[in-house]
Structures are given as C-alpha cells and as structure tokens.
Amino acid sequence: MPRIFARCLLALLAAANLAHAADGGVDETQQWRFKVLLDGKPIGHHYFTLAEKNGRRDLTSEARFNVKLLFVTVYRYVHDSKEIFQGDCLERIDARTNDNGTDLAVKGSLESKGFVLASQATEHPACIMTFAYWNPNMLQQTRLLNSQNGKYEPVTIKKVASETLTVRGNATQAEHYFLAGDKLKIDLWYSPANEWLALRSTTEDGRQLQYQLE
C-alpha cells in the first residue's frame, strides 16, 4: 500500500489567499493551505508560499502525511521543496522527501545547455515546469518535472466540463480538467479567473486522495 499511495504525491497546490508584504520588498505573496484526506479521512497537510517580484517566483512547500490503520501508523510522508521560477520557467529546485523511510532528493538548476538535475546526466529543455498547479499555464504542458523523484514525465491534460464545486462550504463555478500520465490520474478544478480550486487523485488500488482548502 505505501508504494502505491506514494505515486500520487506530487506537487499539489490550491487556490490562493493574496497578501501584500508589509516592507514593500516583495511585490506579491500568496499562500495555499490544504487539508489532505485519504478516502475522506484526514491524514495531514500540504502548505505552499509563493513570493513574486519582477517576474521571479520563489515557491516553498511543506507536506506532512500520517496514514493510520487501527490506530497504528502504516505510512509516513515528509516533503519539503524550494523552487525558483523566472516567469513560467524553472530556474532552480531543491526538494527533499522521506517516503516512509526512503530518502529522495531532487536538486537542479538552469545552465547554458538546459535544465540539469544533479543526479542525472540528462539535459532537459531550458524552460520546463514542475507540477505547478498554481500556474494555469501548466495546463498547456505536455511534460512536467516531478519534484519528488526527478522524473520529467509526459502528461496529457484535457478539459472535462464546467461544473459547480463546493469550496470552503460555498457553491463555486469551476472548470474541470483531467491530467493523465504514467500511473497518474488527477482531477483538477479552476475558477473562471484561473484560480486553482481543488484536486482529487485515484490511487492504483482505487483509493481517493483529496486536497481541501482550509
């Protein structure tokens, strides 16, 4: 179960609460705070902070999951990531993950020959994106970098329908998208203003992983 469950743990983001920095040094700061559920039961949280200035975007994220069975912890997940974008293009990533006792690290930067990960000899294109759900331009991508395992994964993203979604207890108009990849099935919802509203993923063993805005 833990390995199957872990395959769904990507960079999952939510709609933002906008706040301006008091010192004026940062043009715009946004925060995303998720409660994470598995089959409807809370298992932890995933928080994000995005600071933007002059086209540069600094993202930090923190995930903590604790899955229990009959009051016994059967799975723990810890993920911390720092990503720097210039516009839509990733310039640097430093991510650390503990996947139920297995340590993973993804570290890379943009160089003259393209985006290079420290653990790989492969050179990626100069402008790539992670699973950056906070950026609606992600919906136009055909490959995305997985910040947990460093794989540059092919994906297909299609619009499903316009729907009414419950967000923080309120009925909200939303556009529903479906992202498919190798062992990935992820449903995404955005507002008409392209704010990320919700995510749901089905694991290989049929369990439902869901992020809810706090």
PyMOL commands that set and color helices and strands:
alter all, ss='L'
color gray80, all
select helices_A, chain A and resi 2-6+136-140
alter helices_A, ss='H'
color red, helices_A
select strands_A, chain A and resi 17-19+28-38+41-53+56-69+72-86+89-99+102-111+114-117+123-124+143-145+152-167+170-181+184-190+196-202+208-213
alter strands_A, ss='S'
color yellow, strands_A
deselect
rebuild
show_as cartoon
